[in-house]
Amino acid sequence: MQKQSFVRGTFILTASAFVTRVLGFVSGIFLARMLGPEGVGLLMMAHPLLPLVITLTELGLPVAISKLVAEAETQGDRDKVKRILVASLTITGTLSITLTLIALLGSKYVAALFLTDQRAYYAMLAITPIAPIIAVSAVLKGYFRGRQLMTTIAFSDIVENIVNIVGIVALVQLLLPYGIEYAAAGAMLASIISESAGLLFLLSKFRKTPIRRHLRTMIPDYLRTGRRTLGELLEIGLPTTGHGFIHSIYSAFQPMLVTKSLALAGLTTAMATKQFGLLAGYAFPLVFLPSFVTHSLTTALIPAISEARAMNHSLIVHQRMDQAMRIALLVGAPSTVILYIFATPLTTLVYNAPEAGPLLKLLAPIFFLHYFDAPLHAVLLGLGKAGSAMWNYFVATVFKAAAIYFLGIQFGITGVVLGINFGICFLTLLNFFSLSGYIGFYLDLRRIVKVAAGMALMAFAGRYAYSLLPQAGLPEAWSLFASIAFAIAVFALTLVVTNAIKRGDLSGLPPSLGPASPKAK
């Protein structure tokens, strides 16, 4: 297997993420139609504790593995790669089995404490054994990311989602006659089967790699000599775990934080719940929709930066960082314009909820910075600065929560959105300044001006087309799609004419970096 260049790896992961998003959407449709609101509600009750268990099981090791494997591969240190795998599998395997046994033995207590509808107990019990499967998959995915074999990860995700759809249809239909609670448990069992299918695919690919030879027989030796490797893994993994833990805690408390601030602003409980639903259930999904590109970019960027840093290629580090920021700019700019100028038509067409449009319109301009925060965070991890990334996220989350609360009291749901926007700005600035302090940061103002001009022309073209097409008798949905397509075409043409897009933007740096180059000053 030959590793891919940074841009090619990003493209492969982005295409895979798009396919899995579509498959996940199809899976959601099947679930909603077969289980109905009541069954889906049982699933949602059983699901929230799973991300926290996964965070504790993985200990942030997938990120650490991809970074350390990339560095070891660059140095040709195959023994270190084996030590990384043995140490990671030992930690995650032990933790996942321990947490699974605790969850199974204490399932009745957990259900009584956290489940408002005890019928969700069966679904919670069904999903419990997934932790060990995810733990082993996470280690293998970290290894393949470190070797920059993104195709393997992409296909495993697609296999997993296809099996999930088939499993949901089969198990839910089989168990539905016995009751809605058993059907919900069947949907959870489908997740375990799909994760197992993805793991089997990864194992089949891993068996073809040279690194797996003699790995089993040498495990005792690596366990005795792998203390230093374990320390390196935890040095990166624990801060990443802290980041995930903070995110999980904040996500759990965010609904209460928002609704409480809205109640203090004078809204009734029903109205506060409705406005939070418009924000979290309607505006957020649309504003986060393009983020699968930045997620793929982040996944590919961490090992790419680690590899360049291991070879002391400071120039390559900056080139890859600049390449990532260009991709983020070319994705974020048109996405922001579309979400801003078509906010109400989009929420009306997708959800039949025009009242969510103003919230989406308020979120979109500042959320533009989120597209840049993802690669900034990835570069910090690639440089081994996971601690800085965690503390930046912690500080930004604390200030964001305070801003949401106090601005929500003053300005209602508009204040809540302003608080969220403040958090996005603050986190991006913290990561930017951290990165600037470590390696410096360079901005191409000419490209920014060109893209800004493209955004302005795109907005004008989109508005103009959307004002004309309905008058020509075109249906609302087709008018919206045609206007968006025309606006994107104008944006792309502007970038080509102004030479904001160059051939180098679409080609990756070579997989092999060669000998170390002098550090860039």
N, C-alpha and C positions, 0 to 999 in steps of 0.2 A: 504494500500500500504506500502510495506516495502522498506526502502532505501537500496541502494547497497553500497558495499565497494568501496574504491577509485579505485582500479584496475579494478573491475568489471564494475563500472560506466564508466571508461575510455574506456574499451573494447566495451561496448554497444554504446557509442557515436561514437567511431571509425568505428564500423560496420555500424552504421546509416550514418555517413559522407561518407563512401565509396558508399553506396547505393544511397544517394542523389547526389553524384558526377556523378555516372553513369546515373541517371535519368536526371540530368541537362545537361549532354552531349547529351542524346537522345533528350531532349527538344531543344537544340541548333541546332541539325541536322534538326528537323522538321521546325524550324524557317527559317534556311538558305535555305532549299529546297522550302518552300512555299512563302517566302517573297523575296528571292534573295538578292543580295548585296545592292540594293537600299532601300528595306524595312528595312533590318537590320541596314543600315546607319541611317534611321529615328529613329529607336529605340535607337541607341547609342547616338543620339543628345538629345533625350528626357530624357535619364536616368541619366546623371552625377549629376544633382542637387539633386536627391533623397537621396543618402547617407548623404549629408549635412543636409537635412531636418530631416532624421531619427536620426542623431547624436544630433541635437538640441532638438528633441522631447523626446528622451530617457534620456538625461542628465546623461548618464552613470549609470542610476539606476539599470539595470539588474545585474551588478556586485555588486553594493552596496546591493541590495536585497538578492542575494545569500549569501553574507558574513554575513549580519545581521540576516537573517533567520536561518542560520546554528548555529550562536552563541545563538540565542534565543531558538531554539529547544534543544540545549545542556543543557541550563539552565531551560528548562521546562516552559518558559515564553510565554504562548499562547497569552496573551493580547498584548505583544509587537509585535508578528507576525501579529496580526490583525491591529495594528497601522501602521506597515510597509506597509501592503497591502493598507490600506486606504490612507495613505499619498502618496504612489507611484502612485496609480490610479488617485488621485486628480491632482497631478502635471502633469503626462504624458497626462491624458485626457484633461486638460485645454490647455496645450501647443499644443497638436496635433490638436485639434479643431481650436484653434486660427490660427496656421500656415496654416492649410488647407483652412480656410476662406480667409486668406490673399493671399494665392497662387491662389485661384479661382478668387478672385476679381481683382488681378493684373496679371492674366495669359497673357493677351494681351501684357502688358508692358514687362513681363519676356520673352515672345516668341520673341518680337522684339529685345530685348537686347542680348539674348544668342543663339537663334536658327538661324543658317545660312541658313537653309531650312525651310520655314514657314509651310511646310506640316507636320513637326514633332509636330506642335501645338496640333493636336488631340491626339497624343500619350502622350504628356506631360499632357494634360488636363485629360486624362483617368486615369493616375497613381496618380493624386493628392490626391484623397480620401483615399489612402492606409495608410496614417500616423496614424490615430486613431486606425486602426486595428492592425498595428505593435506595437503601444504603449501598448495596453492591452495585446497582446501576449508576449511582452518583460517582463512585470511585472509578468505574470503567469509563464513564463519560469524561471525567476529569483527565484521565490518562489519554484518551483520544483527542481531547482539546489540546493538551500539552504537546502532542505530536502533530497538531494541526490537521487532523484527519476528520474534517467537519462533515464529509459525506456520510460517514458511518453514523454519527449522531443524528443527522437529518433523517436517514432512513429508519433508524430505530424509533424516532418520534412518530413518523408516519405509520409504521407497523403498529405501534402502540395505539394510535387513535383509530385505525381501521378495526383492530380487534375489539377495541372498546365499544364501537358502534354495534358490531355484530353481537357482542356479549350482552349489551343492554337490551337489544331487541329480543334475544333468545331468553335470557333469564327473567326479565320483567314479565314477558308474556307467560312464561312457565309458572311463575310464582304469584301472579296477580289474582288468580282464583282463590288463593288461600288468604288474601287480605292485602291491603295497601301497604302495611308495615313490612310484610315479607317481600313485596315487590320492590320497595325502596332498598331493602337489604340486598336484593338481587342486583340492583344497579350498582351498589357498592362492591359486590363480588366481581362484577364486570371490570371494575377498575383494577382489582387485584390480578385478574386474568390478563388484562392488557399490559399492566406493568411487567408481569412475568414474561409475556411475549416479547416486549422490548428488551428485557434482560437476556433472554435466550438469543436474540439477534446479536446483542453486544458480545455475549460470550462466544458465539460462533465466529465473529470477526477477531476477537482477542486470541482465539486458539490458532489463528493463522499468523500471529505476530511472533518474531523471534524471541521476544522477552519472556514469553510464557514457558519456554523450555527450561527444565530443571527447577522451575520456580517452587513447586510443591516440596521437593526434596531438600531445598535450601532454606525453607521457612525458619526452622529453629536457629540457624546461623544468623539470619537477617534480624530475627527478634532480639538476639543477644547483642548485635553490633549496630542496631538501628536507632539507638537512643538519640543520637544527634539529629538524624532525619526526623524522628518524632518531634523533637523540639522545633525544627524548622517548619514542620507542618502546622503545629499548634500556634506558632508565632503569627502565622497568617490566618489560620482557621478560626482561632478564638475571637479576634476582633470581628471577623466576618459573621460569626455566630452572634456576637453582640449586636451587630447591625440588624440581623434578621430578627433577633429577639425584641429589640426596640420597635421594629416595624410591626411585629405581631401584636405587641402590647398596645401600641398606638392605634392600630386598625381595630382592635377589640373595643377601645374606649372612644373612638371617634364618633360613632353614632350618638352616644350619650352626651359627649361634649357639645356636639352641634345642636341637638334637640334641647339640651339644658339652656344654652345661650339664647336660643330662639324663644324658649318659654319665658326667660327673664326679659326678653325684648317685648313681651306682651302677647305673644301668639298662644293660641290654645294648643293643647297636646296634639289634637288631630291635625291642625294646620302645620305645626312644626314637623310632625312626621311626614306629611305630604311634601313639604318643601325640601326636607332632607331626601326624600325619595326622588324628587325631580333632579336634585344635584347628584346623588350617588348612583341612582339607577338609570338616569337618562343622559345627563351631561358628561359624567365621568367616562362611561363606556365609549362615547364618541371621541372625546379628547385623548383617550389612551389608545385608540384604535391603531394609529400609525406607529405605536411604540414597539411593535414586534421587530421593526427594522433596527431601532437602537438597541434592543435586547440582543439581537443577533450580532450587531456590531460590537457590543460589549464582550460577548462570549468569545469572538475571534480575536479581539484586541488584547486581552490579558496575556495569553501565551506569546503573541507576537511581540509585545513590549518586553516580556520576560526574556525571550530569546535574544533580542537586540541588546538588552542590558547585560546579559551574561557574557556577551562578546565585547562589551565596552563600546558598542556602536552608538554613541550619543546622537550622532547625526541621523541614524536610522530611527532611533526613538522619536526624534522630533518629526521626521518625515511621516512615520506611521501615525503619530498623534495628529499631525496636520491633515493627513488623508482621512482619518476618522472624523475630524471636525468638518471637513468639506462634505463628506457623506451626510453627516447630521444636518448641515446647513441646507443641502439640496433636498433632503426629505422634510425637514422641519418648516422651511419657508413656504412651500405650496400648501402643506397641510394646515398651517396656521391661517393662511388666507382663506382657504376653503371653509374651515370651521368658523371663521369670523363672519365672512360676508353671507354665507349660506346657513347660519346658525338656526334660525327659526324654520326655514324650509326643511332642513335636515331632521330636526326634532319632530316636525309635523309629519313628514313622510315616514320616518322610521317608527316613531312611537305614537303618532297622533297626539302629541303633547306640545303645542306651540309655546306654552308657558315656560317650557324648559329652555327655549331659545335664548332669552336674555342671559341666563346663567352660563350657557355655553359660550356666548359672545364675550362675556366678561372673563372667562377662563382662558380662552384661546390665545390672546396676545402674549400674556405672561408665560403660559405653558410652552411657548416657543423656546424658552431657556432650558426646559427639561430635556430637549433633544441634545443639548450640549453637555448637560450634567452627566448623562449616562457614560459617554466616552471619557470625560474627566475622571469619573469614579473608577472606570476600568484601568486607566493609565496609572492612577495611584496604586491600585492593587497589583498591576504588573511591575511596578517599581518596588513592591514590598512595603508600601505605606498603608497597609490595611488598618492600622491603629488610627492614623490621621483620618481616613475615610469614615471610620466608625464614630469618632468623636465629632467630626463635622456633622454627621447625620443626627447624632444625639442632640447637639446644641441647636441645630436647625429645627428639629422636631419639637423641642421644648418651647422655643420661641414661636413656632407655628401654632402650637396648641394654645398658647397664651393669646396670640393675635386672633385666632378663630373665636375664642371665648369672649374677649373684651369687645372686638369689633362686631361680633354677632349680637351682643347685648345692645350696642349702639345703633346698628344699621340693619339688623335682621339678617336674612339670607344673603343679601349683598355684602354685608360685613363678613360673613363666613367665607364667601368666595375671595374677598380681599385678603383675609387671613391666610387662606391656602396659597394665594398668589405671592404673598410675602414670604411664606415658607420656601416656595420654589426659588425665588430670587436669592434668598439668604443662603440656601444650601449650594446653589450654583456658584455664588461668589466665594463661599468658604472653600469649596473644592478648587476653584480657579486660583485663589491666592495660595493655597497649599501647594498646588502643582507649580506655580510660578516660583515659589520659594525653593523648591527642590531642584528643578531643572530649567526654569525660565519658560517663557511663553511668548509666542510671536503671532501677531494678527496681521493678515493681509487685508488692509483697509480697502484696497481697490476692489477685491472680490466682494467684500461686504456691500460696498456701494452699488456694484453691478447687480447683486442679488436683490438688494432693496429696491432698485429700479424695476427689476423683473416682478417683484411682489406688487408694486404700485400698479404697473400695467396689467398684471393678472387680475387684481381686484377690480379695476375699471372695466376690463373686458368681460369678466364674469357678471358684474352687475348689469352691464349693457345687454349682454346676451339674455340674461334672465328676465329683463324687462320687455324684450322683444318677442321671445319665443312663445309665451302664452298667448300673446295677441295674434300670433300666426295660427292659433288653433291647436298647438301641440299640447298633449296632456301634461299635468303638473310634474309627474315623475320624470317623463322624458325631457321636459324643459330643464329640470334641475340637473339631470345627468349630462345633457348636452352642454349646458352652461359651464359645468365643472370641467368637462373635457376640453371645451374651447379655452377656458381660463388657463388650464395646465399647458395646452399647446402654445399659448401666448407666452407663458413663463419660460418654457423650454426654448422657444425661438429667441426670446430676449437674451437668454444666457449664451446661446450659440453665437448670436450677432455680436455681443459684447465680449466674446471670448472668455466668459466666466467659467465655461466648461472646457477643459483641455483633455487631450487624449490620456494624459497621465492620471487623471482623476478616475478613469475607468479601468486601469490596469494595476495589478498588484506588484509589490516589491518581490523580488525573487525569493523562493523559499529558503535557499541557502545564502547566508550572509557572507560567507567567506571569512577571511582574516579580519581581525579587529582593526577598525580605523581610528584615527586620532579623535579625541573627544572634541565635540563642537564647542566653540567658545561663545 
